[in-house]
Amino acid sequence: MGASVIIGEEAGGKPVGIDIEELLATRLLVQGNSGSGKSHLLRRLLEESAGLVQQVVIDPEGDFVTLAEPFGHVVIDGSEHDANGIARLAARIRQHRASVVLALDGLEIEGQMRCAAQFLNTLFDAPREQWFPALVVVDEAQMFAPAAAGDVTDEVRRLSLAAMTNLMCRGRKRGLAGVIATQRLAKLAKNVAAEASNFLMGRTFLDIDMVRAADLLGMERRQAEQIRDLQRGHFLGLGPAISRRPVSVRIGAVRTGAKSAAPALAPLPEASAEDMKAMLFADWSADEHIPAPPRPRRASPADSEALVETIGAFALPDLVSPDEVGLRAVVPAMDTGEREATLRRVLRAMADQPDASFQTNAALLQDFSVRCRMERLGDPGLDPVRFRRLFALALAGMEDAGDERWAALLEHARGVPDDMLAPFLAIGRAAIEGEPCPGDDALGRLYGTHSPGRIRRLLDYMERDGLIVVRTDFGGRRSVGVPGLGLQTAALD
């Protein structure tokens, strides 16, 4: 697995990992009764992948705000902002690729559903150039995508369910990978749960949930009983990002904890029944002089403008990918020459892949970011437009943009549309080096098509736009001139 993180181990001590690249394309469903360790599992996944991918956490209980200090997540208190503020923050999160925790514990259930729906819809509606890969973790997903009407109005339920459906059904193409956790599968809307291809099933007791979990794991129904016997922190995993066959995994340790722990037993007060009765039925008027305890609040809540500025200044940390035991190393800084050489090598390796130009720009940028971290370069910091033009140079065999041979060609290519930049550069390079014009297959690979007709239309468009001049001799051999360079390729049969 390329960019994998270790989440735990099997009974024999063999580590169990999750392939983050595969997870971005196939999504994850976590199920388990209260106390089964769902939040612990999500925390382990978030901590181990913090340096690999942007993370957005919908946190109805405020348990994940502790990720902020060690991992740089920005905490957004949903109760401090209106709908417009939440929408503006979500738009900036997509633009700047900030990892955030949306804490909703200060809101009632309807307010949580409205806030989460507004937030997810804005992430989903981001412009195409901002479709960066991101893990969107939703804890207690049955609250936001209920299978049946509950105590909330139909309007709120439809709004929240539509946002969750968009995340799980259509979010992949926009870079949004849903990771949802629920206490009961029976309470979660089926069209939301059905879109996940990876599953981690924890302890559950109700027959309907055990049978449904066994079906998702591909187990026979008589084997469903073992789900009831799972210990806390133990899960059965299956999916292309985890394992092709069901695997039992004990989730590993975490470095942060929940904001509030489960109540523990404490000694009862040492008072007789008569003394306790006297305290309970004492003069009630005395309570009027006792100030009511203030509602717990987070220190110094920031308004929307302050959070927008914080997110605008956000930068992903220069972390490397986890090794096989999930630990990170401190990497010495590279000098400028070594860094540029490594970047060119990464671009060259991507361009050499046969299907490189047939992938979306967002998928290529994600692959590039992961490769840079694997090479210990940290976050490359390229926007989609700049990356697309650099990758076009690599496809044309010109990844070293500082080479003096290409200076005139690059100057002439400034106004060429991004989608046809790679074919144009390949033709220009052939003209400079006196080589034959690239054939239809070579141009098709650079343009991302297998259709000879599209290549003919591409050449015709570039010729009408004055970028090239196509000549075909009586023998059917094609040569292409580049007027801006005053050069011409050799003839190709």
C-alpha positions in Angstrom: 0.0 0.0 0.0 1.4 3.4 -1.0 0.3 5.9 1.6 -0.9 3.7 4.4 -1.3 4.3 8.1 -1.2 1.6 10.8 -4.5 1.5 12.9 -3.8 -1.6 15.0 -2.8 -5.2 14.8 -4.2 -8.7 14.4 -4.2 -11.3 17.2 -0.7 -12.5 16.1 0.8 -9.0 16.2 0.7 -8.4 12.5 0.0 -4.7 11.8 -3.2 -3.7 10.1 -3.2 -0.6 7.9 -5.5 1.6 5.9 -4.4 2.8 2.5 -5.3 6.5 2.6 -5.2 6.8 -1.2 -7.7 3.9 -1.6 -9.8 5.3 1.3 -10.2 8.6 -0.5 -11.9 6.8 -3.4 -13.9 4.2 -1.5 -15.1 5.8 1.8 -15.4 4.1 5.3 -18.3 3.1 7.6 -17.6 2.4 11.3 -20.3 0.8 13.4 -20.4 -0.2 17.1 -22.5 0.2 20.2 -21.7 2.9 22.7 -18.5 2.0 24.5 -17.2 -0.2 21.7 -14.3 2.1 20.8 -15.6 4.0 17.7 -14.3 7.4 18.8 -10.9 5.8 19.7 -10.7 4.2 16.2 -11.5 7.5 14.5 -9.0 9.4 16.7 -6.3 6.8 15.8 -7.1 7.2 12.0 -7.0 11.0 12.3 -3.8 11.2 14.3 -1.9 8.8 12.0 -3.1 10.5 8.7 -2.8 14.1 9.9 0.3 14.8 7.8 -0.9 13.1 4.7 -4.3 14.5 3.9 -6.6 17.4 4.8 -9.1 16.5 7.6 -12.6 17.9 8.3 -14.3 16.5 11.4 -18.0 16.9 12.2 -18.0 16.5 16.0 -21.4 16.5 17.7 -20.0 15.9 21.2 -16.9 18.1 21.0 -14.6 15.1 21.7 -12.1 15.8 18.9 -11.2 19.4 19.7 -8.1 18.1 21.5 -6.5 17.4 18.0 -6.0 21.2 17.7 -2.8 21.7 19.7 -0.7 18.7 18.6 -1.8 18.5 15.0 -2.8 22.1 14.1 -6.5 21.6 13.5 -8.6 24.7 13.6 -11.5 24.4 16.0 -14.8 26.0 14.9 -17.6 26.3 17.6 -20.8 25.9 15.6 -22.8 27.7 18.3 -20.7 30.9 17.8 -21.7 31.4 14.1 -24.7 31.9 12.0 -25.4 30.2 8.6 -23.5 32.8 6.6 -20.5 32.6 8.9 -20.4 28.8 8.7 -20.7 29.0 4.9 -17.8 31.5 4.6 -15.7 29.4 6.9 -16.4 26.2 4.9 -15.5 28.0 1.6 -12.2 29.2 3.1 -11.5 25.7 4.4 -11.8 24.3 0.8 -9.7 27.1 -0.6 -6.8 26.9 1.9 -7.0 23.1 2.6 -7.2 23.7 6.4 -7.8 20.7 8.7 -10.7 21.7 11.0 -13.0 20.3 13.8 -16.5 21.6 13.6 -17.7 21.3 17.3 -21.4 21.2 17.6 -21.8 20.3 21.3 -23.2 23.8 22.1 -26.2 23.3 19.9 -29.5 21.4 20.2 -30.1 18.5 17.8 -31.9 20.6 15.2 -29.2 23.3 15.3 -26.5 20.6 14.9 -28.3 19.2 11.8 -28.8 22.6 10.2 -25.2 23.7 10.9 -23.7 20.4 9.6 -25.9 20.6 6.5 -24.8 24.2 5.7 -21.2 23.3 6.3 -21.2 20.1 4.1 -23.2 21.7 1.3 -20.6 24.5 1.0 -17.7 22.1 1.0 -19.6 20.1 -1.7 -20.3 23.2 -3.9 -16.7 24.5 -4.0 -15.4 25.5 -7.5 -13.7 22.7 -9.5 -10.2 24.1 -9.0 -10.6 23.6 -5.2 -11.5 19.9 -5.4 -8.6 18.9 -3.2 -8.7 15.5 -1.4 -10.0 15.6 2.1 -11.2 13.1 4.7 -14.6 14.2 6.0 -15.2 12.4 9.3 -18.8 12.4 10.7 -19.2 11.0 14.2 -22.7 9.8 15.3 -23.7 9.8 11.7 -27.2 8.4 12.5 -28.0 11.9 13.9 -27.3 13.6 10.6 -28.7 10.8 8.3 -31.5 9.2 10.2 -33.3 6.2 8.7 -36.7 7.4 10.0 -38.3 10.7 11.1 -37.6 11.5 14.8 -38.1 14.5 17.0 -36.9 17.0 14.4 -39.0 18.6 11.7 -39.2 17.1 8.2 -37.5 20.1 6.7 -34.4 19.8 8.9 -34.2 16.0 8.4 -34.4 16.4 4.6 -31.8 19.1 4.6 -29.3 17.1 6.7 -30.0 13.8 4.9 -29.5 15.5 1.5 -26.1 16.9 2.6 -24.9 13.5 3.9 -26.2 11.8 0.8 -24.2 14.2 -1.4 -21.1 13.5 0.7 -21.2 9.8 0.4 -22.7 9.4 -3.1 -21.2 12.3 -5.1 -18.4 13.6 -2.9 -15.7 11.4 -4.3 -15.3 13.3 -7.6 -15.0 16.5 -5.6 -12.2 15.0 -3.4 -14.4 14.5 -0.4 -14.1 11.1 1.2 -16.7 10.3 3.8 -15.7 8.5 7.0 -18.9 8.0 9.0 -19.4 6.3 12.4 -22.7 5.2 13.9 -23.9 3.3 16.9 -26.6 1.4 15.0 -26.8 0.5 11.3 -30.6 0.3 11.6 -30.8 4.0 12.5 -28.6 5.1 9.6 -30.2 5.8 6.2 -29.5 2.9 3.9 -28.6 5.1 0.8 -25.8 6.7 3.0 -24.4 3.5 4.4 -24.5 1.7 1.1 -22.0 4.0 -0.5 -19.1 2.9 1.7 -16.8 0.2 0.4 -14.8 -0.2 3.6 -16.2 -1.4 6.9 -14.9 -1.6 10.5 -17.6 -3.3 12.7 -17.3 -3.2 16.5 -19.4 -4.8 19.3 -23.1 -4.7 18.9 -25.9 -6.7 20.6 -29.2 -6.3 18.7 -29.9 -9.0 16.2 -30.9 -6.7 13.3 -27.6 -4.8 13.6 -25.5 -8.0 13.9 -27.2 -9.5 10.8 -26.7 -6.3 8.8 -23.1 -6.0 9.8 -22.4 -9.6 8.9 -24.0 -9.0 5.5 -21.7 -6.0 4.9 -18.7 -8.1 5.9 -19.6 -11.0 3.6 -20.1 -13.4 6.6 -22.8 -16.0 6.9 -25.6 -15.1 9.2 -24.7 -17.9 11.7 -21.3 -16.2 12.1 -22.9 -12.9 13.2 -22.8 -14.0 16.8 -19.1 -13.3 17.0 -19.8 -9.6 16.6 -21.5 -9.7 19.9 -18.4 -11.1 21.6 -16.0 -8.5 20.4 -14.1 -6.7 23.1 -13.8 -2.9 23.5 -11.4 -1.5 20.9 -11.6 -4.7 18.6 -13.2 -4.4 15.2 -13.8 -6.6 12.1 -12.4 -4.9 9.0 -13.1 -5.4 5.3 -12.6 -3.4 2.2 -10.2 -2.4 -0.6 -8.4 0.1 1.7 -8.1 -2.4 4.6 -8.2 -6.1 3.5 -9.8 -8.2 0.8 -11.0 -10.7 3.5 -12.5 -9.9 6.9 -9.7 -9.3 9.4 -9.9 -8.8 13.2 -8.0 -5.8 14.4 -7.2 -4.4 17.9 -7.0 -0.6 17.5 -3.6 0.9 18.6 -2.9 3.6 21.1 -3.6 7.3 20.6 -1.7 10.4 21.6 -4.7 12.6 22.4 -7.8 12.0 24.5 -11.4 13.1 24.5 -12.3 16.4 26.1 -14.5 14.5 28.7 -14.0 11.0 29.9 -16.8 8.6 31.0 -17.9 9.1 34.6 -16.0 6.9 37.1 -17.2 5.5 40.4 -16.7 8.0 43.3 -17.2 7.5 47.1 -20.7 8.4 48.2 -21.1 11.3 50.8 -20.8 10.1 54.4 -24.1 11.5 55.8 -26.9 9.9 57.7 -30.4 9.7 56.2 -31.6 12.4 58.7 -28.8 14.8 57.7 -29.4 14.2 53.9 -33.1 14.9 54.4 -32.4 18.0 56.3 -30.1 19.3 53.5 -32.7 18.5 50.8 -35.6 20.2 52.6 -33.7 23.1 54.1 -35.1 26.7 53.7 -35.3 27.2 50.0 -35.0 30.9 50.2 -31.3 30.4 51.0 -30.7 29.2 47.4 -31.6 32.6 46.0 -28.3 33.9 47.2 -26.3 31.1 45.6 -25.3 32.2 42.0 -26.1 29.7 39.3 -23.0 28.0 37.9 -22.0 29.6 34.6 -22.4 27.5 31.4 -19.1 25.9 30.5 -17.5 27.7 27.5 -14.3 27.4 25.6 -11.8 30.1 26.4 -11.8 33.2 24.1 -14.2 32.1 21.3 -13.2 33.6 18.0 -15.7 35.2 15.6 -15.9 34.4 11.9 -13.5 37.0 10.8 -10.8 35.8 13.2 -11.2 32.2 12.1 -11.2 33.2 8.4 -7.8 34.9 9.0 -6.5 31.8 10.9 -7.5 29.5 8.1 -6.1 31.8 5.5 -2.7 31.6 7.2 -2.9 27.8 7.6 -0.2 25.6 6.1 0.1 21.9 6.2 3.1 20.8 8.4 6.1 19.3 6.6 5.6 15.8 7.8 6.7 12.6 6.1 4.6 9.6 5.5 4.3 7.1 8.4 6.6 4.1 8.3 5.4 0.6 8.9 5.0 1.2 12.6 3.2 4.5 12.2 6.0 6.7 13.6 7.2 10.0 12.0 10.7 11.1 11.7 12.3 14.6 11.8 13.6 15.3 8.3 16.5 17.7 7.7 15.8 20.5 5.3 17.0 20.2 1.7 18.9 22.8 -0.1 17.3 24.5 -3.1 19.1 22.6 -5.8 18.4 19.2 -4.2 14.8 20.1 -3.7 14.3 21.2 -7.4 16.0 18.0 -8.6 13.8 15.9 -6.5 10.7 17.7 -7.7 11.7 17.1 -11.3 12.3 13.4 -10.5 8.8 13.1 -9.0 7.2 14.8 -12.0 9.1 12.6 -14.4 8.1 9.4 -12.6 4.4 10.5 -12.7 4.6 11.5 -16.4 6.1 8.1 -17.3 2.9 6.3 -16.1 0.9 5.1 -19.2 -2.4 6.5 -17.9 -1.1 9.7 -16.4 -2.9 12.2 -18.7 -6.2 10.3 -18.4 -6.5 11.1 -14.7 -8.2 14.2 -13.3 -6.1 17.1 -12.2 -7.3 16.7 -8.6 -6.2 13.0 -8.6 -2.8 13.9 -10.1 -2.2 16.7 -7.6 -3.1 14.3 -4.8 -0.6 11.8 -6.1 2.0 14.5 -6.5 1.5 15.6 -2.9 1.9 12.1 -1.5 5.0 11.4 -3.6 6.6 14.7 -2.4 6.0 13.6 1.2 7.4 10.2 0.5 10.5 11.9 -0.9 10.6 14.0 2.4 9.8 17.3 0.6 6.8 18.2 2.7 3.9 20.0 1.2 4.8 21.2 -2.3 2.5 24.2 -1.9 1.3 24.2 -5.6 -2.1 25.5 -6.6 -4.0 23.3 -9.2 -3.3 25.7 -12.1 0.4 25.9 -11.6 0.7 22.2 -11.0 -1.2 21.4 -14.2 1.3 23.5 -16.3 4.3 22.0 -14.6 2.9 18.5 -15.2 2.3 19.4 -18.9 6.1 20.3 -19.1 6.9 16.8 -17.6 4.6 15.1 -20.1 6.4 16.8 -22.9 9.8 15.8 -21.5 10.6 19.3 -20.4 10.3 19.1 -16.6 13.4 21.3 -16.3 11.8 24.6 -17.1 15.1 26.4 -16.5 16.7 24.7 -19.5 17.7 27.5 -21.9 16.7 25.4 -24.9 13.0 25.8 -24.0 13.0 29.5 -23.2 11.5 30.8 -26.5 9.0 27.9 -26.6 7.8 28.5 -23.0 7.4 32.2 -23.7 5.4 31.4 -26.8 3.2 28.9 -24.9 2.0 31.4 -22.2 -1.4 31.9 -23.9 -1.9 28.2 -24.8 -4.9 26.6 -22.9 -4.0 24.2 -20.2 -5.6 21.1 -21.7 -3.6 21.4 -25.0 -0.4 22.7 -23.5 1.3 19.3 -23.3 0.7 18.4 -27.0 1.8 21.9 -28.1 5.0 21.7 -26.1 5.8 18.2 -27.5 5.4 19.5 -31.0 7.6 22.6 -30.2 10.3 20.4 -28.6 10.3 18.2 -31.7 10.7 21.3 -33.9 13.6 22.6 -31.8 15.4 19.3 -31.8 14.7 18.5 -35.5 12.8 15.3 -34.7 9.7 14.0 -36.5 6.3 15.3 -35.4 4.7 13.2 -32.6 2.2 10.7 -34.0 -1.4 10.4 -33.2 -0.9 7.9 -30.5 1.8 10.0 -28.7 -0.3 13.1 -29.0 -3.4 11.2 -27.8 -1.5 10.1 -24.7 -0.5 13.7 -23.9 -4.0 15.0 -24.5 -5.7 12.2 -22.6 -7.7 10.5 -25.4 -7.6 7.3 -27.5 -9.6 8.9 -30.3 -7.7 9.8 -33.6 -10.6 12.1 -34.5 -10.1 14.2 -31.4 -6.4 14.5 -32.2 -7.2 15.7 -35.8 -9.7 18.3 -34.3 -7.0 19.4 -31.8 -4.4 20.0 -34.5 -7.1 21.8 -36.6 -8.0 24.0 -33.6 -4.3 24.9 -32.9 -3.8 25.7 -36.6 -6.8 28.0 -36.7 -5.5 29.7 -33.6 -2.2 30.4 -35.3 -0.1 28.2 -33.0 1.0 25.7 -35.6 1.0 25.1 -39.3 0.4 21.5 -40.5 1.8 20.3 -43.8 1.2 16.9 -45.5 3.2 15.9 -48.5 2.1 13.7 -51.4 3.4 10.7 -49.6 1.1 11.3 -46.6 3.9 12.4 -44.3 3.1 15.1 -41.8 5.3 17.8 -40.6 4.3 20.7 -38.3 5.7 24.2 -38.2 5.6 26.5 -35.2 5.4 30.1 -36.5 6.3 31.6 -33.1 9.7 29.8 -33.3 10.3 29.9 -37.0 11.0 26.1 -36.9 9.4 23.0 -38.3 9.4 19.3 -37.2 10.8 16.6 -39.4 8.2 14.7 -41.5 6.4 11.7 -40.0 4.8 8.9 -42.0 
